């Protein structure tokens, strides 16, 4: 593994955890009123597009990162649709 591969994997890891604090806070507080549903939908759609690209070229950092982000954004979307404001 080269240095650039390590940087790519580390960047993928950092991107993957960006939504974790938000998902945890939303779950804990049962409050998502301040979250934009449009932002959640854009993030979800963009991760699906990145997944298609990642699988097309078998780029594992892209696949892993965007799979995690897609899952977390779907969780936020579920919270947005089910939690009362």
N, C-alpha and C positions, 0 to 999 in steps of 0.2 A: 504494500500500500504506500503510495507516494504522499508527500506533504499536501499536495492539492486535494487528494482523495480524503485525507484526514480533515482538511478544512471544509470540504463539501459535506462530509458526514456530521461534523460539528455544527455547521450552519443548518443542516437538516434537523438536527436535534433541537437547536434553539428555536427554529421556526415551529417545530412540533409542540413545544411547550407554551407557546404564546397564549393559547386560549385556556390553558389549564386553570390559571387563577380566576378567570372570568366564569368558567363553568363551575368551579368550586364555590365561588361567592354566590352565584345565582342559585345553586342547589341549596346552599346553607341558608340563604335569606328568603328563598322562594320569591324573589323579586327580580323581574327582568324588564320592568317598565321603561327604563332608560335605554335599553338596547334597541337598536334599529333593526327591524325585521329585514329591511332591504340590505343592510350590511351583511347580515347573517346569510341571506340568500346569495349575495354576490360572492362571499367567501366560499360557500358550499359549491356553487357552480364553478368557480375558478379552480377549486381543488379537483373537481371531476375532470376538468380540461387538462390540468397538470397530470392527473393520473393516466389519462389516455396517452399523453406525450411520454410520460415515464415508462409505461408498459410498452409503448412503441419502440423505444430505444433500450429497454431494460435497464433503466437508471435507478438503481436501488435507493439511493438517498432521496430522489424525487418521489418514488413510489411510497416509501416508508413515511416520509414527512407528510405528504399530502393525504395518505390514508388516515393518519392520526388527526390531522387538522379537519378533514372531512367528517370523521366520526365526532369530534368535539363540536364542530359547527352544527351537525345534526342534533346533538344533545341540546345545544343552546336553542335551536329552532323548536325542538320539542318543549323545552321549558317556556319559550316565548308563547307557544300556542296553548299551553296547559296551565301555567301559573296565572293566578288572578293578579291584576295590577294593583 
